[in-house]
Amino acid sequence: MADEAIVLAGGLGTRLRAVVAQVPKPLAPVASRPFLGWLLDRLAGAGIRRCILATGYRSDMIEQAVGARWRGMDIAYSVESAPLGTGGAIRLAASHLQGDAAHVLNGDTWLEYVPAALEAAARKSGTPMAIALAQVDDVGRYGAVEMRDGLAVAFREKGETGAGWINAGCYFLTAEVLMGMPQGAFSFEQDVLQPRATTGDVAAFIETAGFIDIGVPEDYRRAQGLFAARE
């Protein structure tokens, strides 16, 4: 099973700037700790041996806060010299992998799931990638995901209302996907995920809970109380 993860931690955090202006978004304090610390704790506890932090904006602050080891997990850094988008950041970070597959997740979202089970969903479906989905009361902010026969087959635009499943920003990617992506700046969601979904290449995984997007000020405030209870 894959034991390496790529965490996308290079965003500018513009939506959160009014609340947290002095640090990059993954270091935003949640219950007196950097949010990234909570995320790394969960990865280490799930058996991830090595984590690559894909950084850009104020990367030095992240490296200083995290260092080279975290709860027994090796930490490496993939630093963008210019914004590469989610796809470019993943492709650059993939060049630092020791193995040929990886778990990929956003550095500003929280989702409770078992990485090994996400990988198993891809293996069982015979797909080169799997996506973890989150069930929410209102998909309007995110856009909904359509599923069929255990696969994510389409991604609908934002603006709809009502409960449904959304992309939680957590993936398992094999070498076919990681090394098949182009170099340079591009969107993983638009240029890789959506086309792959239309051809039946994306397994859908729904054994998840606790989704929080701290990039949204409302969710950031909500996270404070939820994570304080974990201390």
N, C-alpha and C positions, 0 to 999 in steps of 0.2 A: 504494500500500500504506500502511496505517496506520503512523504513526511516533510515536505517543504511547502511554504506558503509565500505568496506575494501580497503585500498589503499596500494599497494605493494611498499614499500619504502626502501627495504633492500639490493638492488643490489650494486655491487661493482663499477659499472660505468666505466669499463675498456676502453670502446670505447671513452669515453669523458675525460679520464684522462689527455690527452695531452692539453686539453683546460681548464679544471677545475680540479685541483689536490687537493685542500685544503678542500673541503667539499663533503659530500655524494651527489650523483647525484640529488636527489629531491630538494636539497638546492642550486643547481647551479643558479647563478643570471641571471634572464631574465628581461630585462628592469628595472634594479635596484631593483628587488625583488626576493626572492627565488621562483623558479618555483612552488614548493609545495604550496606557498601562493596563486598563481593564481588558482591552482587546487582546493584548499579548499574553496576559494571564490565561485567558480562555484557550488560546491556541496551544500554549505550553501544556495546559491541563488535558488537552485533547490528543496529545502525543506528537505534535509537530516538533520536529528536531531542529529545523532551520527556517528562519524567516528573513525574507528580503524586503526591506522597506523601500518602496519606490517614492523618492522624495524630490522636491523641487523648491517650492517657496519656503524660505527660511529652513533649509535642510540642516544647517549647522545646529540649530536649536533642537531639532529632533534627535540628531546623532548625540548631542551632549546629554539629552535627557534619557536616552535608552542605552547607549553604549554598544558593546560587542556581544554581550551575553544577557539573557533575560530568563530567569527561573530555569536555568539549564539549557535554554534554547540558544543556538548560535544566531547572531543577528548580522546581516550584511546590508549594504546600502547600494541602491541604484539611483544615482542623482541625475536629474534632467538639467541640462544647461539652458534649455528653453522649453516652454510648455509643449508637451507631446500629445495631449489628450489621453483618454483612458487606454486606448489601444496602443499608442506609441509607448506609454509608460509600462504597460504589461510586456510588450515585445522587448524593450530595453532590459527590464528586470529579468526576463527569461534567460538572457545571456549569462546571468550570474548563477543559474541553477546548477546543482551538482547532479540531479537526476533528470528524468525526461518528462515529468508531469508535475503539476502544482495545483494547490488550492489558491484561489485569488479572491480577495475581498477588499471592500472599501474601508479606508481608515476612519470614516466618520459615521459608520452605521454599525448597529449591534443586532445580532441575530443568534439565537440559541439553537444550535444543531450539532450533529456529530459529523465532522469532516469525513471520517472513514465511511459513513453511511451515504454521504453525498457521492463519494467516489464509487461506491458499490452500485449506486443507481445508474451511473454511466456504464459501468461494466455489464450490469444486467441487461441494459437496453441495447448494448452494442454500439453506443454512441461515443464520439470523441470528446464530448463535454457534457456537463450537467450544471443546472442552475438551481439554486435554493430560492424558493418562493416564500413570501410572507402573506398571511391573510390579514386584511385590514377592513375596517368598517366603511371606509370611503376611498375608492381608488382615484378620486379626482386629482389629487396632487401628483400621482405617480404614473398613471396609465395602467391598464389591466393586462394580464397575461392569459392567453387562451391555451388550454391544455386538451390533448387528445391521446388516448392510449399510452399514458405515461410520458408523453413528450410535451415540451413547450413549443407550440406551433405558430404563434403569432403574438405580437405586442401591439396593443391598441394605444392610441394617443391619449394624452392627458385631457381632462375636461369632462370625462364621464363621471357619473355619481353612483353611489351604492357600494355594497360590500363586494370583495373579490380578492383575487390573488395578484400580487405585484412582484416585480423583480426586486429582490432584497440585496442585490449587488454582491452575491457570494457565488463562486463558481468552482468547478473542478475542470481543469483543462489538460488534455494529453499533449504529447509532443506534436502530434499532427496539427493541432490548433495553434499551439504556442509558436512553433517554428514556421508555420504556414502564413503567419501574419507579415505584412510588409514592414519595412523600416520607416521611420518618420512619424509625423503627427497624424493621428486619425482617431475616430471614435470606435471603441470596442463594441458598444451597444449597436450603433447604426451600421458599421461596416463589417462586423464579424458575427455578432450574436443574432441579429435579425435575419440576415441571409442564411445562416446555418439552420435557424429554426424552420424556415420554409422548406428545407430539404430533409427534415427529420433527423437532424444531427444533435439535438439538444434534449437530454433527459430532464424531466421536471421532478423536483424533490420538494415534498411538502411537509416533511416531519420537522417542523420548525416552530419557534415561539419567540416572543419577546422583542419583536422588531422595533428599533428606535433609529431615527435619522437625526443625529445631533446637528446636522447642517441647517436644520430648520429651527429658528429660535424657540418656537413653541415646544418642540420635542426636546430641545436642549434643556429647557427649564424643567420639563417633566422627568428627564433623566436624573436630575439631581436627587430627587426623593427616592426614586427607584434604586439607584446605586448606593445611596446612603444606607439603605436597609441591608445591603450585602456586606457592609464592613463588620 
